[in-house]
Amino acid sequence: MFRNTPQLSEGIYRALEKRPHLPPAQASNFLPLTAALYEPLWRKRSLSIITLGAFTVERELELMLEWLTLQPNQVILDAACSAGLYTRTLLHQDSSLTVHATDFSLAFLKKAKQYGERDQVSPVLVQADVSDLPYKNESFDAVVCGGSLNEFLDVPKVMSECSRVLKPGGKMWQMYIQRAEEPVSKTLQGLLRLSGIRFIDHKTFEKQCSEVGLHLIKAQHRGRVVMALFQKV
């Protein structure tokens, strides 16, 4: 599955050759404090906050499982997994799955390892750059990515990599925050953009995916929050 087997240390495969130069928002992900606080203080509450209570992370996870319709023993990539919320959800749903949880932050992967041990699930943890995935072509039955799309510096390159490692007919789930048009929200997003956070125009994103063979099956918009399912043709 790996193009070249990376070094395994402390239960984590190290496939990141060098730490990339990143804007402040992304660079903060390398801090242990960020990794420790991210999931309990933000990730599990984020969608309720963004949608003013109209949509929850619990419903997001249910929708992901419902749309993916995974089969036993499939191999899944959690791209830019942070502390592994999606990874644990998938393995709780079906322990026969093999889930590769990748992130460039070793701090986040160590937290994902800790949470996995707590919840008695065993993902394959890989420190890697999603714009240069360390896998052979057509290695995965599905790719999932929750929220990290807003932090990718080169979205077309990452989508090209996701398509490359997906098997034909494989599915890709994305949850992201789309670009605002209302004056107040647009101003706030503009300020956040200075830190490195990007906001996505869904039509542009869908076109970028289509150009690398990932075609939109369905999408659901909850205010600024978008859930989308693509399939590789």
Backbone bond lengths (Angstrom), bond angles and torsions (degrees), N, CA, C in turn:
res aa  C-N    CA-C-N  psi(-1)  N-CA   C-N-CA  omega(-1)  CA-C   N-CA-C  phi
1 M - - - 1.464 - - 1.528 111.31 -
2 F 1.343 117.65 -47.03 1.464 120.54 175.74 1.523 109.62 -72.48
3 R 1.322 116.48 144.44 1.472 119.76 174.68 1.520 110.29 -66.92
4 N 1.331 114.76 -44.35 1.467 122.18 172.32 1.518 106.13 -137.45
5 T 1.330 117.00 126.69 1.456 119.55 -174.80 1.524 110.80 -62.97
6 P 1.348 117.84 116.86 1.461 120.31 -179.33 1.525 111.41 -75.97
7 Q 1.322 115.41 163.43 1.466 121.83 178.09 1.528 109.26 -66.31
8 L 1.329 115.83 138.49 1.464 121.81 176.58 1.520 108.81 -103.99
9 S 1.332 116.58 121.71 1.460 121.48 -179.51 1.516 109.19 -140.17
10 E 1.314 117.54 126.93 1.465 123.44 -179.83 1.523 112.08 55.45
11 G 1.325 116.71 34.83 1.450 120.86 177.98 1.512 115.24 79.23
12 I 1.338 117.33 10.77 1.460 122.29 -178.29 1.525 109.00 -127.27
13 Y 1.338 116.62 127.69 1.467 120.56 174.47 1.527 108.83 -76.23
14 R 1.327 115.81 133.55 1.468 121.18 -177.61 1.533 109.51 -105.03
15 A 1.324 116.81 98.81 1.458 121.43 -179.06 1.527 112.09 -114.35
16 L 1.324 116.70 9.25 1.467 121.37 178.10 1.522 107.89 -94.31
17 E 1.326 116.42 111.97 1.462 120.09 -175.46 1.522 112.27 -70.30
18 K 1.317 117.03 -39.72 1.465 119.97 178.01 1.515 109.05 -152.89
19 R 1.316 115.17 149.79 1.459 120.31 179.20 1.520 109.84 -69.77
20 P 1.339 117.91 125.19 1.466 119.90 -179.07 1.521 111.96 -71.85
21 H 1.334 115.31 158.04 1.466 120.53 173.29 1.520 107.88 -79.97
22 L 1.321 116.73 123.26 1.459 120.79 -170.01 1.524 112.28 -131.17
23 P 1.337 117.53 154.76 1.471 121.08 171.89 1.527 110.01 -66.15
24 P 1.340 116.95 167.77 1.475 120.42 -175.07 1.529 115.29 -55.17
25 A 1.325 118.55 -43.52 1.467 120.24 -177.02 1.518 111.33 -60.34
26 Q 1.346 116.62 -45.22 1.455 120.45 -179.28 1.526 111.20 -73.45
27 A 1.317 117.73 -38.66 1.461 121.03 -179.82 1.525 111.81 -62.72
28 S 1.334 117.06 -30.39 1.464 120.36 179.97 1.523 112.29 -65.19
29 N 1.333 116.63 -19.46 1.469 119.98 -179.86 1.525 112.90 -67.69
30 F 1.313 117.40 -15.13 1.464 120.30 178.75 1.532 111.88 -81.83
31 L 1.335 117.09 -8.33 1.460 120.89 -177.00 1.531 110.64 -83.80
32 P 1.317 119.63 131.89 1.467 121.69 177.15 1.527 113.08 -56.71
33 L 1.337 117.86 -34.94 1.465 120.50 179.91 1.531 110.66 -64.16
34 T 1.342 117.08 -42.54 1.461 120.64 177.05 1.526 110.74 -59.31
35 A 1.330 116.09 -46.29 1.463 121.20 -179.41 1.523 111.53 -62.70
36 A 1.325 116.94 -36.78 1.464 120.84 -178.05 1.529 112.14 -71.65
37 L 1.331 117.52 -35.24 1.457 121.18 -173.79 1.522 113.90 -93.88
38 Y 1.327 116.82 -21.05 1.466 120.85 -169.01 1.526 113.30 -57.78
39 E 1.314 117.57 -54.21 1.463 118.55 -173.73 1.537 113.25 -71.28
40 P 1.338 118.87 -49.88 1.476 117.12 -177.58 1.522 114.02 -69.67
41 L 1.332 117.66 -33.74 1.466 119.20 -175.25 1.525 113.64 -92.83
42 W 1.331 117.80 -27.19 1.459 118.80 -176.18 1.525 113.37 -122.12
43 R 1.332 118.23 -58.61 1.468 119.88 -168.90 1.526 112.81 -57.54
44 K 1.323 117.78 -43.37 1.460 120.09 -176.53 1.529 112.78 -75.32
45 R 1.326 117.41 -10.88 1.465 121.41 -179.80 1.518 112.19 -114.81
46 S 1.323 117.23 -9.25 1.459 121.79 -166.61 1.522 113.59 -59.64
47 L 1.324 117.65 -47.71 1.462 118.78 -175.10 1.525 111.81 -69.22
48 S 1.326 117.18 -34.80 1.468 119.82 175.14 1.519 110.73 -62.40
49 I 1.334 116.69 -39.65 1.466 120.99 179.33 1.522 110.65 -67.87
50 I 1.333 116.25 -48.25 1.466 120.99 -175.86 1.526 111.91 -65.44
51 T 1.343 116.48 -37.16 1.473 120.34 -177.61 1.524 112.82 -97.40
52 L 1.328 117.40 8.94 1.468 122.41 -179.65 1.526 111.52 56.02
53 G 1.333 115.47 41.47 1.447 121.17 175.39 1.514 115.79 87.56
54 A 1.326 118.18 -0.93 1.465 120.75 -175.93 1.528 112.76 -80.07
55 F 1.318 117.53 -17.39 1.467 121.13 -177.53 1.520 108.12 -149.37
56 T 1.334 116.54 143.35 1.459 120.73 -175.00 1.520 111.43 -121.96
57 V 1.321 115.93 162.80 1.459 121.31 175.07 1.523 110.31 -63.94
58 E 1.314 117.18 -35.67 1.466 119.99 178.19 1.527 110.85 -59.05
59 R 1.315 116.66 -42.98 1.466 119.83 178.29 1.535 111.05 -69.16
60 E 1.329 116.91 -35.48 1.468 121.10 175.55 1.528 110.57 -57.28
61 L 1.320 116.79 -47.12 1.457 120.88 -178.13 1.526 111.13 -66.40
62 E 1.320 116.70 -40.04 1.465 120.45 176.48 1.520 111.03 -61.08
63 L 1.328 116.21 -42.70 1.461 120.91 -178.89 1.521 111.11 -66.20
64 M 1.319 116.81 -40.39 1.468 120.44 177.59 1.531 110.87 -57.62
65 L 1.323 116.81 -48.90 1.462 120.81 -179.64 1.527 111.31 -65.04
66 E 1.323 115.87 -39.33 1.468 120.65 -179.16 1.524 111.18 -64.60
67 W 1.320 116.97 -44.10 1.465 120.70 -175.99 1.530 112.68 -75.62
68 L 1.316 117.79 -35.08 1.467 119.99 -176.22 1.530 112.41 -70.63
69 T 1.315 118.59 -29.65 1.477 123.40 -177.25 1.529 111.30 42.45
70 L 1.323 115.54 58.19 1.462 120.86 -177.00 1.523 111.42 -71.28
71 Q 1.335 114.23 153.23 1.453 121.82 178.42 1.533 109.17 -109.91
72 P 1.345 117.91 154.64 1.469 120.44 179.01 1.527 111.84 -54.57
73 N 1.342 114.33 144.54 1.475 123.31 173.77 1.532 114.12 71.62
74 Q 1.329 117.71 9.99 1.459 118.44 176.63 1.531 110.58 -73.39
75 V 1.331 114.86 162.44 1.459 122.18 -178.52 1.529 108.41 -113.96
76 I 1.320 115.73 124.04 1.472 121.95 -171.55 1.528 109.49 -120.17
77 L 1.326 115.87 144.24 1.462 122.11 173.38 1.521 108.92 -109.02
78 D 1.340 116.62 121.95 1.465 122.43 170.16 1.520 106.15 -96.85
79 A 1.329 116.21 98.80 1.461 122.37 -172.43 1.521 110.12 -84.86
80 A 1.341 116.02 125.41 1.460 121.64 -175.19 1.520 109.44 57.53
81 C 1.323 115.59 63.91 1.467 123.12 -166.16 1.520 114.46 -76.91
82 S 1.336 118.72 -12.04 1.469 121.78 -173.22 1.537 109.24 54.03
83 A 1.327 118.23 -124.06 1.463 120.31 -177.87 1.526 113.30 -91.09
84 G 1.346 117.06 9.83 1.449 120.71 170.05 1.515 116.56 87.06
85 L 1.320 118.79 27.72 1.465 120.59 179.61 1.526 111.47 -60.77
86 Y 1.330 117.58 -48.63 1.459 120.64 177.96 1.524 110.93 -62.35
87 T 1.324 116.03 -43.11 1.461 121.02 -178.13 1.518 111.08 -57.06
88 R 1.312 117.12 -49.02 1.462 120.85 -178.98 1.526 111.22 -65.95
89 T 1.334 116.41 -37.83 1.467 120.54 178.05 1.526 110.69 -60.73
90 L 1.313 116.88 -44.76 1.467 121.30 -179.54 1.524 111.17 -64.55
91 L 1.319 117.26 -43.79 1.463 120.76 -177.58 1.530 111.71 -72.39
92 H 1.321 117.00 -30.67 1.465 119.46 173.78 1.532 110.57 -67.32
93 Q 1.327 115.75 -36.15 1.457 120.32 179.52 1.531 111.18 -66.44
94 D 1.353 116.28 -41.51 1.466 120.64 -176.72 1.526 108.59 -153.82
95 S 1.310 116.70 106.33 1.461 121.51 -176.98 1.523 112.86 -71.19
96 S 1.353 117.82 -9.79 1.466 119.64 177.46 1.529 111.94 -79.14
97 L 1.331 117.57 -14.06 1.465 120.78 177.92 1.529 110.82 -67.09
98 T 1.325 115.83 151.03 1.459 122.00 167.84 1.524 106.95 -108.78
99 V 1.317 116.95 119.16 1.465 120.80 -177.45 1.525 109.49 -116.35
100 H 1.330 115.29 120.33 1.461 121.77 173.24 1.524 107.63 -93.76
101 A 1.318 116.60 116.96 1.461 122.75 -179.53 1.524 108.56 -103.78
102 T 1.322 117.02 111.60 1.451 121.36 -176.54 1.525 111.17 -111.89
103 D 1.313 115.44 144.74 1.456 121.86 173.42 1.521 107.35 -160.18
104 F 1.352 116.90 152.95 1.466 116.82 177.04 1.523 112.28 -82.08
105 S 1.341 116.91 -13.37 1.460 121.62 -177.04 1.525 111.20 -92.13
106 L 1.317 116.28 115.60 1.452 120.23 176.47 1.524 110.90 -65.23
107 A 1.323 116.95 -33.55 1.465 120.92 178.51 1.528 110.73 -61.21
108 F 1.331 117.12 -43.70 1.461 120.41 178.28 1.526 111.42 -67.24
109 L 1.322 117.44 -39.32 1.462 119.81 179.92 1.527 111.43 -66.44
110 K 1.313 116.89 -36.26 1.470 119.28 176.09 1.526 110.32 -65.15
111 K 1.327 116.77 -37.28 1.465 119.85 176.40 1.529 110.09 -68.71
112 A 1.334 117.71 -39.23 1.469 120.85 176.10 1.525 110.94 -61.75
113 K 1.319 116.49 -38.02 1.464 120.85 177.57 1.533 110.32 -64.78
114 Q 1.326 116.05 -43.43 1.467 121.22 179.39 1.534 110.49 -62.54
115 Y 1.322 117.51 -46.56 1.460 121.12 179.69 1.528 110.88 -65.15
116 G 1.334 116.86 -38.67 1.454 120.19 178.69 1.516 112.24 -63.18
117 E 1.324 116.52 -42.61 1.468 120.32 177.91 1.524 110.33 -64.72
118 R 1.317 116.71 -39.70 1.462 121.13 178.02 1.524 111.12 -60.91
119 D 1.339 115.86 -41.26 1.463 121.24 -175.59 1.523 112.77 -94.51
120 Q 1.326 116.30 4.36 1.463 122.64 175.33 1.529 112.66 60.05
121 V 1.331 115.66 45.92 1.461 121.73 171.13 1.525 107.91 -125.05
122 S 1.322 115.82 156.00 1.476 119.92 -172.07 1.525 111.59 -130.49
123 P 1.330 118.07 80.51 1.464 120.22 175.08 1.533 110.88 -75.76
124 V 1.321 115.13 166.00 1.467 122.06 169.79 1.524 106.15 -92.34
125 L 1.330 117.37 113.80 1.465 122.55 -175.52 1.526 109.83 -96.54
126 V 1.339 115.70 128.58 1.465 120.30 -173.34 1.529 109.66 -136.60
127 Q 1.329 115.93 121.03 1.459 120.12 173.46 1.527 107.77 -82.95
128 A 1.329 116.43 113.01 1.459 120.68 -174.29 1.515 110.22 -157.02
129 D 1.318 115.23 161.85 1.459 123.19 176.27 1.524 107.84 -94.97
130 V 1.326 118.24 124.77 1.465 120.81 -177.51 1.523 112.38 -66.80
131 S 1.321 117.87 -16.94 1.460 119.66 176.33 1.528 112.15 -85.70
132 D 1.339 116.87 -1.13 1.464 122.16 176.76 1.528 107.78 -151.72
133 L 1.320 115.99 69.92 1.462 121.54 -173.82 1.531 111.04 -68.33
134 P 1.338 117.61 140.52 1.466 121.07 -173.41 1.534 113.91 -86.73
135 Y 1.340 116.88 29.60 1.454 121.30 -174.10 1.522 111.73 -113.70
136 K 1.316 114.34 156.50 1.460 121.04 174.20 1.523 109.77 -72.12
137 N 1.309 115.53 162.14 1.461 120.92 177.35 1.534 110.40 -60.10
138 E 1.328 114.90 144.32 1.470 122.75 172.62 1.529 112.34 55.81
139 S 1.337 115.91 48.48 1.464 121.71 -179.10 1.523 113.64 -92.02
140 F 1.343 118.21 -21.08 1.467 120.50 -168.77 1.527 112.62 -122.66
141 D 1.325 113.99 146.98 1.462 121.03 174.82 1.521 111.64 -82.55
142 A 1.320 117.60 -24.52 1.468 121.32 179.69 1.520 109.26 -157.06
143 V 1.326 114.89 154.15 1.469 123.22 173.45 1.519 107.12 -125.31
144 V 1.327 116.50 136.04 1.465 120.98 174.87 1.524 108.73 -125.12
145 C 1.323 115.08 148.09 1.466 120.06 -179.48 1.524 107.90 -153.87
146 G 1.316 116.79 119.55 1.463 120.97 -174.80 1.508 113.80 -116.20
147 G 1.322 117.20 100.02 1.458 121.47 174.63 1.513 115.15 87.13
148 S 1.314 117.47 -23.89 1.471 120.16 -175.26 1.517 112.65 -70.38
149 L 1.328 117.79 -18.77 1.462 120.72 177.76 1.522 110.92 -54.12
150 N 1.329 117.06 -33.17 1.466 120.92 -179.48 1.521 113.60 -71.80
151 E 1.342 116.45 -7.24 1.460 119.72 179.28 1.520 113.06 -111.39
152 F 1.339 118.21 -5.78 1.459 120.30 -178.84 1.524 110.10 -72.00
153 L 1.328 116.25 133.87 1.457 120.88 -178.63 1.520 112.09 -81.34
154 D 1.330 116.82 -27.62 1.464 121.41 -179.03 1.526 108.29 -133.22
155 V 1.325 115.95 83.61 1.470 120.95 -175.05 1.529 112.11 -60.26
156 P 1.349 120.38 -45.98 1.466 118.88 179.60 1.530 113.19 -58.28
157 K 1.316 117.55 -37.82 1.467 120.35 179.84 1.525 111.06 -67.32
158 V 1.335 116.28 -41.43 1.471 119.89 178.78 1.523 110.17 -65.47
159 M 1.336 117.84 -41.50 1.461 119.80 178.90 1.522 111.41 -65.88
160 S 1.310 116.81 -34.68 1.464 120.02 175.81 1.523 110.70 -63.23
161 E 1.330 117.14 -39.72 1.462 121.12 177.76 1.532 110.91 -68.19
162 C 1.324 116.90 -41.13 1.469 119.41 177.48 1.525 110.63 -60.75
163 S 1.315 116.57 -42.43 1.459 120.40 178.27 1.527 111.13 -65.10
164 R 1.315 116.87 -41.09 1.473 120.95 -178.73 1.515 111.92 -59.52
165 V 1.328 117.21 -42.82 1.468 119.65 -174.69 1.531 112.89 -86.48
166 L 1.334 117.82 -7.40 1.465 121.19 177.12 1.523 110.96 -82.68
167 K 1.314 115.87 142.05 1.457 120.86 171.75 1.529 109.54 -72.45
168 P 1.317 118.58 153.31 1.473 119.83 173.64 1.531 110.29 -55.76
169 G 1.301 116.13 132.49 1.462 121.04 -175.79 1.513 113.80 86.23
170 G 1.340 116.76 -7.29 1.462 120.92 178.79 1.516 111.58 -68.26
171 K 1.329 116.25 155.05 1.458 121.80 -175.21 1.527 111.45 -110.20
172 M 1.314 115.81 150.70 1.461 122.41 175.35 1.522 108.52 -127.25
173 W 1.338 115.92 125.41 1.474 123.40 175.34 1.518 108.63 -103.35
174 Q 1.332 115.48 133.27 1.457 121.31 175.81 1.520 109.71 -131.57
175 M 1.346 115.79 135.90 1.459 121.49 167.42 1.525 106.04 -120.77
176 Y 1.332 116.13 129.74 1.464 118.57 -178.29 1.529 109.84 -152.45
177 I 1.324 114.69 170.23 1.472 121.66 178.23 1.527 108.08 -104.09
178 Q 1.313 115.89 124.74 1.456 118.86 -176.11 1.526 111.62 -90.29
179 R 1.295 113.47 165.38 1.464 121.90 -177.88 1.525 110.55 -66.21
180 A 1.320 115.93 136.15 1.466 121.58 179.99 1.529 110.46 -87.40
181 E 1.318 115.64 154.00 1.464 122.02 175.27 1.524 112.03 -115.11
182 E 1.354 116.48 -22.63 1.460 119.95 179.51 1.530 109.37 -68.04
183 P 1.349 118.27 140.55 1.471 121.48 -173.42 1.527 114.45 -54.14
184 V 1.335 118.14 -46.94 1.465 120.07 -176.85 1.521 110.90 -66.48
185 S 1.336 116.70 -48.43 1.464 120.98 -179.82 1.525 110.95 -64.29
186 K 1.324 116.27 -37.82 1.462 120.74 179.41 1.528 110.95 -64.21
187 T 1.317 116.76 -39.49 1.470 120.66 177.80 1.519 110.93 -65.98
188 L 1.330 116.94 -43.43 1.462 121.00 178.46 1.526 110.92 -62.40
189 Q 1.320 117.08 -44.56 1.458 119.69 177.75 1.525 111.44 -62.94
190 G 1.317 116.77 -34.97 1.461 120.33 177.31 1.515 112.02 -62.20
191 L 1.322 116.94 -39.68 1.464 120.85 177.66 1.525 110.88 -67.22
192 L 1.338 116.80 -42.19 1.463 120.57 179.17 1.520 111.31 -66.19
193 R 1.316 116.87 -30.36 1.463 121.11 -179.74 1.534 110.86 -63.15
194 L 1.331 116.96 -27.39 1.466 120.22 178.73 1.527 111.97 -64.22
195 S 1.334 116.93 -25.99 1.461 120.94 -179.55 1.527 112.53 -85.64
196 G 1.342 116.10 -10.35 1.461 120.05 -179.74 1.512 114.31 116.31
197 I 1.330 118.06 -7.20 1.460 120.82 177.76 1.531 109.26 -75.98
198 R 1.326 116.52 133.56 1.457 121.55 -179.81 1.533 109.20 -110.84
199 F 1.311 116.57 147.94 1.456 120.90 176.36 1.522 108.43 -117.69
200 I 1.318 115.28 138.68 1.451 122.19 -162.22 1.524 111.74 -100.61
201 D 1.321 116.26 131.82 1.452 121.13 167.08 1.525 106.95 -85.02
202 H 1.332 117.07 115.98 1.464 119.33 -169.82 1.524 112.67 -64.59
203 K 1.314 118.49 -32.51 1.463 120.24 178.80 1.528 110.94 -68.04
204 T 1.327 116.46 -40.57 1.466 120.25 176.92 1.519 110.68 -64.77
205 F 1.323 116.24 -42.91 1.454 120.58 -179.97 1.531 111.24 -63.41
206 E 1.310 116.87 -44.36 1.461 119.86 179.49 1.520 110.98 -62.63
207 K 1.326 118.04 -35.78 1.466 121.89 176.85 1.532 110.24 -67.18
208 Q 1.330 116.89 -43.19 1.467 120.50 178.34 1.523 111.26 -60.33
209 C 1.327 116.26 -39.84 1.466 120.51 178.27 1.521 110.78 -66.92
210 S 1.329 116.74 -44.20 1.453 120.92 -179.52 1.526 111.46 -59.27
211 E 1.323 115.95 -35.78 1.467 120.72 -178.13 1.524 113.10 -66.87
212 V 1.344 117.31 -19.31 1.470 120.10 177.91 1.534 111.01 -111.87
213 G 1.336 116.05 20.09 1.453 120.27 173.39 1.504 115.97 85.93
214 L 1.332 117.34 16.48 1.466 121.81 177.99 1.526 107.89 -109.18
215 H 1.312 116.29 109.37 1.460 120.14 -173.49 1.523 111.12 -105.59
216 L 1.318 115.67 135.79 1.457 121.96 -176.79 1.530 110.31 -65.91
217 I 1.338 115.49 128.03 1.457 121.38 174.31 1.523 109.79 -94.42
218 K 1.335 116.00 -50.18 1.459 120.24 178.28 1.517 109.61 -161.23
219 A 1.322 115.13 160.56 1.459 120.84 -179.98 1.527 108.51 -148.14
220 Q 1.315 114.04 153.97 1.458 120.63 176.01 1.524 107.75 -133.48
221 H 1.332 115.82 129.68 1.457 121.79 -179.05 1.522 108.57 -109.78
222 R 1.318 115.95 125.59 1.462 122.19 175.14 1.525 107.65 -121.78
223 G 1.333 115.56 86.30 1.459 119.32 -173.16 1.519 109.46 65.07
224 R 1.316 116.61 -123.59 1.461 121.42 179.70 1.529 112.44 -81.50
225 V 1.323 117.38 -11.57 1.463 121.34 -176.28 1.531 109.78 -88.99
226 V 1.335 115.68 131.50 1.459 121.41 178.60 1.521 109.32 -122.48
227 M 1.325 116.13 131.55 1.469 122.69 168.78 1.515 106.13 -112.57
228 A 1.341 117.19 130.44 1.456 120.47 -176.63 1.516 110.47 -139.89
229 L 1.332 115.18 142.69 1.464 121.80 177.54 1.522 108.91 -119.65
230 F 1.335 115.54 127.43 1.450 123.00 179.57 1.531 108.78 -118.38
231 Q 1.333 115.30 160.46 1.452 120.33 176.08 1.521 109.58 -135.22
232 K 1.327 115.60 138.64 1.462 120.63 178.13 1.520 109.47 -81.60
233 V 1.316 115.30 130.98 1.473 120.04 179.89 1.532 110.10 -103.28
